[in-house]
Amino acid sequence: MKQHNIKIRTIALTGLAMAALAANSVLCRLGLSQAAIDPVTFTLLRIASGTCVLCLILSLRRKPEQPGGSWRAAVALFAYAATFSFAYVSLPAGTGSLLLFGAVQTTMVGYGLVRGERLSALQWSGLTIAVAGLALLVAPGASAPSVTGACLMLTAGIAWGAYSLLGRSIADPLSATAGNFARSLPIAICLFLCALLFGTNLTASGLAYAILSGAVASGLGYTIWYATLPGLTPAQGASVQLSVPVITALGGAVVLEEAISLRLSVSSLAILGGIALVMGSRQRSLSRIS
C-alpha cells in the first residue's frame, strides 16, 4: 500500500512538473502576444522571481545551504532565458516549445558524438527523423514560423542543452539552479538598463505573467522536478519530457486559441518520435552494460 502511494505521488508530481515547464512557454507567449510586456523586462522579472523562490526554498531545508552553481552555467541560463523571450515575440507557443525541445536534445546528442559516443543504427535513424522534423517545421511555406523567431528559439535550445551538460555531474541540482539564477540576475539587469534607452513596456498583466513564469513555472517547477527525479529511472525521466511540447501545444490552443496545424502535427511526430528512438536505444544499451 505504501509503495502504491509512493508511485501515485511520483506520477502526480511528474505530471505537475511537466505542466509547469510547459507553462513557461504559454505564459511568455501570452504576455508578449498581448503586448503586455516586452521580452527584456519579461526575462528580468522571470529570473528575479525565480531566484527569490529558489533561494527561499533552499533556506527552508532542514540544513539550509548556500546556492551553488557556476558563472559558466549562469551565462548559459541567461542566454536561454533571453533568447526564449525574444523568440516568443513571433512564435506560437507550441511551435516554440517543439523547436526548443528539439534543439536541446540535438545539442546533447551532438555533444556525445563529439566526445566519441557511438550511436546504433536505430539511434541514427531516430536522430535523422528528428532533424528532418525540425527541417520540416522551419521550411518555407504558408504555415512556416518566423525565421527570426525560429533562429532565436533554436539558439535558446542550444543554450539550454549546454546548461544541462554543465550540470550533469551536480550532486545537488536545486542548489546549483538557485545559484545559477542568482548569478544570471546581474546580467539580466544590465540588459534591462540598456533596453531602457530604447523603451520598455510593462502592464499589470505582463507583470503577473512574468512572475508566474519565474516563481511558479520555473522556481517551483524545477523544485518539483528535482524532487521527482529520484523516483524515476533515467529512461522514464528522459521519456516524460517528451510530453512538454505536446502539453504546450494544447495549452496554446486552449489559452491562446492557436491552431494546431498539419505541419506542427507531422513535425511533432517526427521530432518526438525520433528523439524517443535515440533515448530508448541509449537506455537499453546502458542496461545491457550494467
C-alpha contacts under 8 A as a table, 3 or more apart, distances in Angstrom:
res1	aa1	res2	aa2	distance
1	M	4	H	4.98
1	M	5	N	6.25
2	K	5	N	5.12
2	K	6	I	6.28
3	Q	6	I	5.09
3	Q	7	K	6.26
4	H	7	K	5.14
4	H	8	I	6.32
5	N	8	I	5.13
5	N	9	R	6.11
6	I	9	R	5.03
6	I	10	T	6.15
7	K	10	T	5.09
7	K	11	I	6.25
8	I	11	I	5.15
8	I	12	A	6.11
9	R	12	A	5.12
9	R	13	L	6.07
10	T	13	L	5.23
10	T	14	T	5.98
10	T	228	T	6.07
10	T	231	G	6.43
10	T	232	L	7.90
11	I	14	T	5.13
11	I	15	G	6.20
12	A	15	G	5.25
12	A	16	L	6.22
13	L	16	L	4.96
13	L	17	A	6.06
13	L	224	I	6.57
13	L	225	W	7.44
13	L	228	T	6.39
14	T	17	A	5.09
14	T	18	M	6.23
14	T	224	I	7.73
14	T	225	W	6.61
14	T	228	T	6.26
14	T	240	V	7.93
15	G	18	M	5.22
15	G	19	A	6.16
16	L	19	A	5.11
16	L	20	A	6.18
16	L	221	G	7.74
16	L	224	I	7.76
17	A	20	A	5.05
17	A	21	L	6.29
17	A	221	G	5.20
17	A	222	Y	7.15
17	A	224	I	5.82
17	A	225	W	5.30
18	M	21	L	5.13
18	M	22	A	6.22
18	M	221	G	7.89
18	M	225	W	7.94
18	M	240	V	7.77
18	M	241	Q	6.89
18	M	243	S	7.14
18	M	244	V	5.77
18	M	247	I	7.98
19	A	22	A	5.10
19	A	23	A	6.05
19	A	244	V	7.07
19	A	247	I	6.77
20	A	23	A	4.94
20	A	24	N	6.79
20	A	216	V	7.34
20	A	217	A	4.46
20	A	218	S	7.16
20	A	221	G	5.21
21	L	24	N	5.63
21	L	25	S	7.72
21	L	217	A	5.89
21	L	218	S	6.89
21	L	221	G	6.40
21	L	244	V	6.83
22	A	25	S	5.75
22	A	26	V	6.82
22	A	97	S	7.71
22	A	244	V	5.38
22	A	245	P	6.90
22	A	247	I	6.17
22	A	248	T	4.89
23	A	26	V	5.00
23	A	27	L	5.87
23	A	213	S	7.16
23	A	217	A	6.06
23	A	248	T	6.88
23	A	251	G	7.78
24	N	27	L	5.32
24	N	28	C	6.06
24	N	213	S	5.25
24	N	217	A	5.79
24	N	218	S	7.19
25	S	28	C	5.24
25	S	29	R	6.04
25	S	88	Y	7.88
25	S	93	A	5.59
25	S	94	G	7.98
25	S	96	G	7.53
25	S	97	S	6.62
25	S	248	T	6.83
26	V	29	R	5.25
26	V	30	L	5.89
26	V	93	A	5.66
26	V	248	T	6.62
26	V	251	G	6.64
26	V	252	G	6.05
26	V	255	V	7.81
26	V	256	L	7.91
27	L	30	L	4.98
27	L	31	G	6.26
27	L	209	Y	5.54
27	L	210	A	7.23
27	L	212	L	7.68
27	L	213	S	6.28
28	C	31	G	5.38
28	C	32	L	6.24
28	C	42	F	7.58
28	C	85	S	6.63
28	C	88	Y	6.73
28	C	209	Y	6.93
28	C	210	A	7.02
28	C	213	S	7.32
29	R	32	L	5.19
29	R	33	S	5.67
29	R	88	Y	5.34
29	R	89	V	6.95
29	R	91	L	7.75
29	R	92	P	7.02
29	R	93	A	6.03
30	L	33	S	5.42
30	L	34	Q	6.23
30	L	209	Y	7.60
30	L	256	L	6.89
31	G	34	Q	5.47
31	G	35	A	6.25
31	G	36	A	5.11
31	G	37	I	5.74
31	G	205	S	7.38
31	G	206	G	5.23
31	G	209	Y	6.15
31	G	210	A	7.70
32	L	35	A	4.92
32	L	36	A	6.10
32	L	37	I	5.80
32	L	38	D	6.33
32	L	39	P	7.05
32	L	88	Y	6.86
32	L	89	V	5.59
32	L	206	G	7.96
33	S	36	A	7.63
33	S	88	Y	7.97
33	S	89	V	6.50
33	S	90	S	7.89
34	Q	37	I	7.93
35	A	38	D	6.94
35	A	201	N	7.78
36	A	201	N	7.03
36	A	202	L	5.92
36	A	203	T	5.30
36	A	204	A	7.73
36	A	205	S	6.27
36	A	206	G	4.52
37	I	41	T	6.72
37	I	42	F	6.44
37	I	200	T	7.79
37	I	201	N	5.05
37	I	202	L	4.51
37	I	203	T	6.31
37	I	206	G	4.80
37	I	207	L	7.25
38	D	41	T	5.57
38	D	42	F	6.16
38	D	200	T	6.13
38	D	201	N	5.28
38	D	202	L	6.83
39	P	42	F	4.98
39	P	43	T	6.08
39	P	82	A	7.40
39	P	85	S	5.00
39	P	86	F	5.35
39	P	89	V	7.42
40	V	43	T	5.16
40	V	44	L	6.33
40	V	82	A	7.02
40	V	85	S	7.41
40	V	86	F	7.75
40	V	188	A	7.88
40	V	191	L	7.03
40	V	192	F	5.91
40	V	195	A	7.10
40	V	200	T	7.75
41	T	44	L	5.09
41	T	45	L	6.10
41	T	192	F	6.47
41	T	200	T	7.09
41	T	201	N	7.50
41	T	202	L	7.40
42	F	45	L	5.29
42	F	46	R	5.92
42	F	85	S	6.99
42	F	206	G	7.74
42	F	207	L	7.76
42	F	210	A	5.33
43	T	46	R	5.18
43	T	47	I	6.16
43	T	81	A	6.13
43	T	82	A	5.73
43	T	85	S	6.40
43	T	188	A	6.93
43	T	210	A	7.69
44	L	47	I	5.34
44	L	48	A	6.00
44	L	185	L	7.10
44	L	188	A	5.23
44	L	189	I	6.44
44	L	192	F	7.02
45	L	48	A	5.02
45	L	49	S	5.89
45	L	207	L	7.64
45	L	210	A	5.75
45	L	211	I	6.13
45	L	214	G	7.00
46	R	49	S	5.45
46	R	50	G	5.93
46	R	210	A	5.24
46	R	211	I	5.72
46	R	212	L	7.87
46	R	213	S	5.93
46	R	214	G	3.89
46	R	215	A	7.17
47	I	50	G	5.07
47	I	51	T	5.98
47	I	81	A	7.99
47	I	181	F	6.17
47	I	182	A	7.90
47	I	184	S	7.41
47	I	185	L	6.15
47	I	188	A	7.65
47	I	214	G	5.94
48	A	51	T	5.13
48	A	52	C	6.37
48	A	181	F	7.74
48	A	182	A	7.74
48	A	185	L	6.24
48	A	214	G	7.25
49	S	52	C	5.14
49	S	53	V	6.33
49	S	211	I	5.78
49	S	214	G	5.08
49	S	215	A	4.98
49	S	219	G	7.84
50	G	53	V	5.31
50	G	54	L	6.07
50	G	181	F	7.00
50	G	211	I	7.91
50	G	214	G	4.29
50	G	215	A	4.57
50	G	216	V	7.73
50	G	218	S	6.12
50	G	219	G	4.72
51	T	54	L	5.29
51	T	55	C	5.99
51	T	178	A	6.02
51	T	181	F	5.30
51	T	182	A	5.53
51	T	185	L	7.93
51	T	214	G	7.96
51	T	215	A	7.87
51	T	219	G	7.28
52	C	55	C	5.38
52	C	56	L	6.03
52	C	215	A	7.53
53	V	56	L	5.05
53	V	57	I	6.17
53	V	215	A	5.71
53	V	219	G	5.64
53	V	220	L	7.26
54	L	57	I	5.14
54	L	58	L	6.29
54	L	174	L	7.65
54	L	177	T	7.76
54	L	178	A	5.19
54	L	219	G	5.45
54	L	220	L	7.48
54	L	223	T	7.68
55	C	58	L	5.04
55	C	59	S	6.24
55	C	67	P	7.11
55	C	178	A	5.86
56	L	59	S	5.10
56	L	60	L	6.41
57	I	60	L	5.16
57	I	61	R	6.74
58	L	61	R	5.54
58	L	64	P	5.89
58	L	65	E	6.12
58	L	66	Q	7.59
58	L	67	P	7.58
58	L	174	L	7.94
58	L	175	S	6.90
59	S	63	K	7.99
59	S	64	P	4.75
59	S	65	E	6.59
60	L	63	K	7.97
60	L	64	P	6.33
61	R	64	P	5.07
61	R	65	E	7.72
65	E	175	S	7.51
66	Q	175	S	7.29
67	P	175	S	4.84
67	P	176	A	6.08
67	P	177	T	7.77
67	P	178	A	5.53
67	P	179	G	4.35
68	G	175	S	5.16
68	G	176	A	4.24
68	G	177	T	7.35
68	G	178	A	6.98
68	G	179	G	4.73
68	G	180	N	7.30
69	G	73	A	6.84
69	G	74	A	7.46
69	G	175	S	7.14
69	G	176	A	3.95
69	G	177	T	6.38
69	G	178	A	7.45
69	G	179	G	4.83
69	G	180	N	5.10
70	S	73	A	5.38
70	S	74	A	6.20
70	S	176	A	7.66
70	S	179	G	7.27
70	S	180	N	6.27
70	S	183	R	7.85
71	W	74	A	4.83
71	W	75	V	6.14
71	W	180	N	7.06
71	W	183	R	6.61
71	W	184	S	7.99
72	R	75	V	5.31
72	R	76	A	6.43
73	A	76	A	5.06
73	A	77	L	6.08
73	A	162	A	7.97
73	A	163	Y	5.48
73	A	166	L	6.34
73	A	167	G	7.68
73	A	180	N	6.31
74	A	77	L	4.94
74	A	78	F	6.12
74	A	179	G	7.98
74	A	180	N	4.48
74	A	181	F	6.54
74	A	183	R	5.73
74	A	184	S	5.06
75	V	78	F	5.11
75	V	79	A	6.08
75	V	184	S	6.36
76	A	79	A	5.08
76	A	80	Y	6.21
76	A	159	A	5.25
76	A	160	W	6.67
76	A	162	A	6.61
76	A	163	Y	5.46
77	L	80	Y	5.17
77	L	81	A	6.21
77	L	159	A	6.92
77	L	160	W	6.57
77	L	163	Y	6.23
77	L	180	N	7.19
77	L	181	F	7.47
77	L	184	S	7.05
78	F	81	A	5.05
78	F	82	A	5.98
78	F	184	S	5.62
78	F	187	I	7.43
78	F	188	A	7.20
79	A	82	A	5.39
79	A	83	T	6.10
79	A	156	A	6.64
79	A	159	A	6.09
80	Y	83	T	5.54
80	Y	84	F	5.81
80	Y	155	T	7.37
80	Y	156	A	4.25
80	Y	157	G	6.86
80	Y	158	I	7.88
80	Y	159	A	5.12
80	Y	160	W	5.63
81	A	84	F	5.10
81	A	85	S	6.29
81	A	156	A	7.12
82	A	85	S	5.28
82	A	86	F	6.39
82	A	156	A	7.83
83	T	86	F	5.09
83	T	87	A	5.91
83	T	152	L	5.40
83	T	153	M	6.34
83	T	155	T	6.82
83	T	156	A	5.32
84	F	87	A	5.23
84	F	88	Y	6.53
84	F	152	L	6.90
84	F	153	M	5.69
84	F	156	A	5.50
85	S	88	Y	5.44
85	S	89	V	7.08
86	F	89	V	5.54
86	F	149	G	7.32
86	F	152	L	7.01
87	A	90	S	6.18
87	A	91	L	6.18
87	A	96	G	7.53
87	A	148	T	7.41
87	A	149	G	4.32
87	A	150	A	6.80
87	A	151	C	7.88
87	A	152	L	5.18
87	A	153	M	5.41
88	Y	91	L	4.82
88	Y	92	P	6.91
88	Y	93	A	7.24
88	Y	96	G	7.05
88	Y	149	G	6.80
89	V	149	G	7.32
90	S	145	P	7.92
90	S	146	S	6.29
90	S	149	G	5.69
91	L	95	T	6.59
91	L	96	G	5.79
91	L	145	P	6.34
91	L	146	S	6.54
91	L	149	G	5.81
91	L	150	A	7.30
92	P	95	T	5.47
92	P	96	G	6.08
92	P	145	P	7.99
92	P	252	G	7.42
92	P	258	E	6.94
93	A	96	G	5.23
93	A	97	S	6.16
93	A	248	T	6.38
93	A	249	A	6.36
93	A	252	G	5.55
94	G	97	S	5.25
94	G	98	L	6.22
94	G	245	P	6.19
94	G	246	V	7.33
94	G	248	T	5.27
94	G	249	A	3.84
94	G	250	L	7.55
94	G	252	G	6.24
95	T	98	L	5.21
95	T	99	L	6.20
95	T	145	P	7.59
95	T	249	A	7.38
95	T	264	L	6.78
96	G	99	L	5.19
96	G	100	L	6.07
96	G	150	A	7.31
96	G	153	M	6.41
97	S	100	L	5.02
97	S	101	F	6.07
97	S	244	V	7.61
97	S	245	P	5.16
97	S	248	T	6.68
97	S	249	A	7.88
98	L	101	F	5.19
98	L	102	G	6.02
98	L	245	P	5.19
98	L	268	S	6.93
98	L	271	I	7.95
99	L	102	G	5.19
99	L	103	A	6.06
99	L	134	L	6.94
99	L	150	A	7.20
99	L	153	M	6.39
99	L	154	L	6.09
99	L	157	G	7.44
100	L	103	A	5.25
100	L	104	V	6.15
100	L	153	M	5.74
100	L	154	L	5.84
100	L	156	A	6.59
100	L	157	G	4.54
101	F	104	V	5.16
101	F	105	Q	6.28
101	F	157	G	6.53
101	F	245	P	7.20
102	G	105	Q	5.43
102	G	106	T	6.03
102	G	130	A	7.32
102	G	131	V	7.95
102	G	134	L	7.08
102	G	157	G	7.43
102	G	271	I	6.49
102	G	272	L	7.82
102	G	275	I	7.98
103	A	106	T	5.11
103	A	107	T	5.94
103	A	154	L	5.56
103	A	155	T	7.82
103	A	157	G	4.65
103	A	158	I	5.76
103	A	161	G	7.56
104	V	107	T	5.23
104	V	108	M	6.38
104	V	157	G	4.51
104	V	158	I	5.51
104	V	159	A	7.78
104	V	160	W	6.13
104	V	161	G	4.47
105	Q	108	M	5.17
105	Q	109	V	6.14
105	Q	161	G	6.86
105	Q	275	I	7.34
106	T	109	V	5.14
106	T	110	G	5.83
106	T	127	L	7.74
106	T	131	V	7.93
107	T	110	G	5.02
107	T	111	Y	6.10
107	T	157	G	7.81
107	T	158	I	5.79
107	T	161	G	5.67
107	T	162	A	7.46
108	M	111	Y	5.10
108	M	112	G	6.38
108	M	161	G	5.80
108	M	162	A	7.51
108	M	165	L	7.03
109	V	112	G	5.09
109	V	113	L	6.38
110	G	113	L	5.07
110	G	114	V	6.29
111	Y	114	V	5.11
111	Y	115	R	6.23
112	G	115	R	5.02
112	G	116	G	6.40
112	G	117	E	5.15
113	L	116	G	5.11
113	L	117	E	4.78
113	L	118	R	6.55
113	L	119	L	7.94
114	V	117	E	7.23
119	L	122	L	7.86
119	L	123	Q	5.56
119	L	124	W	6.13
120	S	123	Q	5.08
120	S	124	W	6.24
120	S	281	S	7.66
121	A	124	W	5.11
121	A	125	S	6.18
122	L	125	S	5.01
122	L	126	G	6.20
122	L	277	L	6.87
122	L	278	V	7.27
122	L	281	S	7.11
123	Q	126	G	4.98
123	Q	127	L	6.11
123	Q	277	L	5.99
123	Q	278	V	4.44
123	Q	279	M	7.94
123	Q	281	S	6.28
123	Q	282	R	7.69
124	W	127	L	5.07
124	W	128	T	6.04
124	W	278	V	7.43
125	S	128	T	5.13
125	S	129	I	6.17
125	S	274	G	7.36
125	S	277	L	7.94
126	G	129	I	5.12
126	G	130	A	6.15
126	G	273	G	7.24
126	G	274	G	3.83
126	G	275	I	5.94
126	G	276	A	7.40
126	G	277	L	5.07
126	G	278	V	5.49
127	L	130	A	5.09
127	L	131	V	6.16
127	L	274	G	5.67
127	L	275	I	6.38
127	L	277	L	7.90
127	L	278	V	6.48
128	T	131	V	5.24
128	T	132	A	6.06
128	T	274	G	7.30
129	I	132	A	5.04
129	I	133	G	6.12
129	I	270	A	5.70
129	I	271	I	6.61
129	I	273	G	7.84
129	I	274	G	5.14
130	A	133	G	4.99
130	A	134	L	6.38
130	A	270	A	5.42
130	A	271	I	3.89
130	A	272	L	6.89
130	A	273	G	7.21
130	A	274	G	4.58
130	A	275	I	6.09
131	V	134	L	5.04
131	V	135	A	6.21
131	V	271	I	6.90
132	A	135	A	4.96
132	A	136	L	6.11
132	A	270	A	7.33
132	A	271	I	7.69
133	G	136	L	5.05
133	G	137	L	6.17
133	G	266	V	7.56
133	G	267	S	4.57
133	G	268	S	7.10
133	G	269	L	7.83
133	G	270	A	4.91
133	G	271	I	5.05
134	L	137	L	5.06
134	L	138	V	6.46
134	L	267	S	6.61
134	L	271	I	6.58
135	A	138	V	5.44
135	A	139	A	5.85
136	L	139	A	5.13
136	L	263	R	7.45
136	L	267	S	6.34
137	L	144	A	6.76
137	L	145	P	7.62
137	L	263	R	6.44
137	L	264	L	6.56
137	L	267	S	5.73
138	V	144	A	5.78
138	V	145	P	6.19
138	V	147	V	7.39
138	V	150	A	7.08
139	A	144	A	6.27
140	P	144	A	5.59
141	G	144	A	5.09
143	S	261	S	7.64
143	S	263	R	7.27
145	P	149	G	7.26
145	P	150	A	6.59
146	S	149	G	5.08
146	S	150	A	5.97
147	V	150	A	5.11
147	V	151	C	6.13
148	T	151	C	5.22
148	T	152	L	6.18
149	G	152	L	5.13
149	G	153	M	6.15
150	A	153	M	5.14
150	A	154	L	6.08
151	C	154	L	5.14
151	C	155	T	6.17
152	L	155	T	5.04
152	L	156	A	6.22
153	M	156	A	4.81
153	M	157	G	6.20
154	L	157	G	4.99
154	L	158	I	6.28
155	T	158	I	5.08
155	T	159	A	6.19
156	A	159	A	5.08
156	A	160	W	6.15
157	G	160	W	5.06
157	G	161	G	5.99
158	I	161	G	4.98
158	I	162	A	6.19
159	A	162	A	5.07
159	A	163	Y	6.17
160	W	163	Y	4.84
160	W	164	S	6.09
161	G	164	S	5.08
161	G	165	L	6.22
162	A	165	L	5.06
162	A	166	L	6.18
163	Y	166	L	5.16
163	Y	167	G	6.39
164	S	167	G	5.17
164	S	168	R	6.26
165	L	168	R	5.31
166	L	169	S	7.68
167	G	170	I	5.28
167	G	173	P	7.28
167	G	176	A	7.96
170	I	173	P	5.78
170	I	176	A	7.39
172	D	175	S	5.59
172	D	176	A	6.38
173	P	176	A	4.97
173	P	177	T	5.94
173	P	226	Y	7.05
174	L	177	T	5.08
174	L	178	A	6.21
174	L	222	Y	7.48
174	L	223	T	6.46
174	L	226	Y	6.75
175	S	178	A	5.19
175	S	179	G	6.28
176	A	179	G	5.12
176	A	180	N	6.08
177	T	180	N	5.03
177	T	181	F	6.09
178	A	181	F	5.19
178	A	182	A	6.22
179	G	182	A	5.06
179	G	183	R	6.14
180	N	183	R	5.08
180	N	184	S	6.09
181	F	184	S	5.17
181	F	185	L	6.33
182	A	185	L	5.34
182	A	186	P	7.85
183	R	186	P	6.54
183	R	187	I	7.71
184	S	187	I	5.32
184	S	188	A	6.36
185	L	188	A	5.05
185	L	189	I	6.21
186	P	189	I	4.96
186	P	190	C	6.23
187	I	190	C	5.13
187	I	191	L	6.35
188	A	191	L	5.09
188	A	192	F	6.17
189	I	192	F	4.97
189	I	193	L	6.18
190	C	193	L	5.15
190	C	194	C	6.33
191	L	194	C	5.18
191	L	195	A	6.18
192	F	195	A	4.93
192	F	196	L	6.33
193	L	196	L	5.23
193	L	197	L	7.42
194	C	197	L	5.82
194	C	198	F	7.78
195	A	198	F	5.41
195	A	199	G	6.21
195	A	200	T	6.62
196	L	199	G	4.83
196	L	200	T	5.96
202	L	206	G	5.90
202	L	207	L	6.57
203	T	206	G	5.06
203	T	207	L	6.15
204	A	207	L	5.11
204	A	208	A	6.32
205	S	208	A	5.02
205	S	209	Y	6.22
206	G	209	Y	5.13
206	G	210	A	6.22
207	L	210	A	5.32
207	L	211	I	6.19
208	A	211	I	5.26
208	A	212	L	6.01
209	Y	212	L	5.19
209	Y	213	S	6.12
210	A	213	S	5.04
210	A	214	G	6.19
211	I	214	G	5.06
211	I	215	A	5.60
211	I	216	V	7.55
212	L	215	A	5.38
212	L	216	V	5.09
212	L	217	A	6.34
213	S	216	V	5.81
213	S	217	A	4.78
213	S	218	S	5.94
214	G	217	A	6.05
214	G	218	S	4.92
214	G	219	G	5.97
215	A	218	S	5.92
215	A	219	G	4.83
215	A	220	L	6.42
216	V	219	G	5.51
216	V	220	L	4.88
216	V	221	G	6.22
217	A	220	L	6.10
217	A	221	G	4.88
217	A	222	Y	7.73
218	S	221	G	4.94
218	S	222	Y	5.71
219	G	222	Y	5.60
219	G	223	T	6.33
220	L	223	T	4.95
220	L	224	I	6.10
221	G	224	I	5.28
221	G	225	W	6.18
222	Y	225	W	4.98
222	Y	226	Y	6.07
223	T	226	Y	5.34
223	T	227	A	6.19
224	I	227	A	5.07
224	I	228	T	6.13
225	W	228	T	5.04
225	W	229	L	6.17
226	Y	229	L	5.31
226	Y	230	P	7.66
227	A	230	P	6.81
228	T	231	G	5.69
228	T	232	L	7.02
229	L	232	L	5.24
229	L	233	T	7.79
229	L	237	G	6.58
230	P	233	T	7.62
232	L	235	A	7.89
232	L	236	Q	5.69
232	L	237	G	5.75
233	T	236	Q	5.11
233	T	237	G	6.10
234	P	237	G	5.04
234	P	238	A	6.17
234	P	283	Q	7.48
235	A	238	A	5.26
235	A	239	S	5.98
235	A	279	M	7.14
235	A	280	G	6.87
235	A	283	Q	5.91
236	Q	239	S	5.03
236	Q	240	V	6.03
237	G	240	V	5.71
237	G	241	Q	6.91
238	A	241	Q	5.67
238	A	242	L	7.46
238	A	279	M	7.03
239	S	242	L	5.56
239	S	243	S	7.90
239	S	276	A	6.82
239	S	279	M	7.41
240	V	243	S	5.68
240	V	244	V	7.87
241	Q	244	V	5.60
242	L	245	P	6.77
242	L	246	V	7.58
242	L	272	L	6.22
242	L	276	A	7.70
243	S	246	V	5.23
243	S	247	I	6.08
244	V	247	I	5.14
244	V	248	T	6.05
245	P	248	T	4.96
245	P	249	A	6.10
246	V	249	A	5.17
246	V	250	L	6.29
247	I	250	L	5.15
247	I	251	G	6.00
248	T	251	G	4.92
248	T	252	G	5.97
249	A	252	G	5.02
249	A	253	A	6.17
249	A	260	I	7.15
250	L	253	A	5.06
250	L	254	V	6.24
251	G	254	V	5.17
251	G	255	V	5.74
251	G	256	L	7.51
252	G	255	V	5.37
252	G	256	L	4.92
252	G	257	E	6.27
252	G	258	E	5.52
253	A	256	L	5.66
253	A	257	E	4.43
253	A	258	E	4.41
253	A	259	A	6.00
253	A	260	I	7.00
254	V	257	E	5.44
254	V	258	E	7.51
260	I	264	L	6.33
260	I	265	S	6.83
261	S	264	L	5.19
261	S	265	S	6.25
262	L	265	S	5.02
262	L	266	V	6.09
263	R	266	V	5.37
263	R	267	S	5.97
264	L	267	S	5.12
264	L	268	S	5.89
265	S	268	S	5.13
265	S	269	L	6.36
266	V	269	L	5.23
266	V	270	A	6.30
267	S	270	A	5.08
267	S	271	I	5.94
268	S	271	I	5.23
268	S	272	L	5.73
268	S	273	G	7.78
269	L	272	L	5.50
269	L	273	G	5.45
269	L	274	G	7.96
270	A	273	G	5.23
270	A	274	G	5.72
271	I	274	G	5.23
271	I	275	I	6.13
272	L	275	I	5.20
272	L	276	A	6.01
273	G	276	A	5.02
273	G	277	L	6.37
274	G	277	L	5.20
274	G	278	V	6.53
275	I	278	V	5.05
275	I	279	M	6.11
276	A	279	M	5.08
276	A	280	G	5.83
277	L	280	G	5.19
277	L	281	S	6.02
278	V	281	S	5.44
278	V	282	R	6.15
279	M	282	R	5.18
279	M	283	Q	6.24
280	G	283	Q	5.29
280	G	284	R	6.28
281	S	284	R	5.16
281	S	285	S	6.19
282	R	285	S	5.15
282	R	286	L	6.28
283	Q	286	L	5.05
283	Q	287	S	6.15
284	R	287	S	5.04
284	R	288	R	6.32
285	S	288	R	5.25
285	S	289	I	6.33
286	L	289	I	5.10
286	L	290	S	6.19
287	S	290	S	5.24
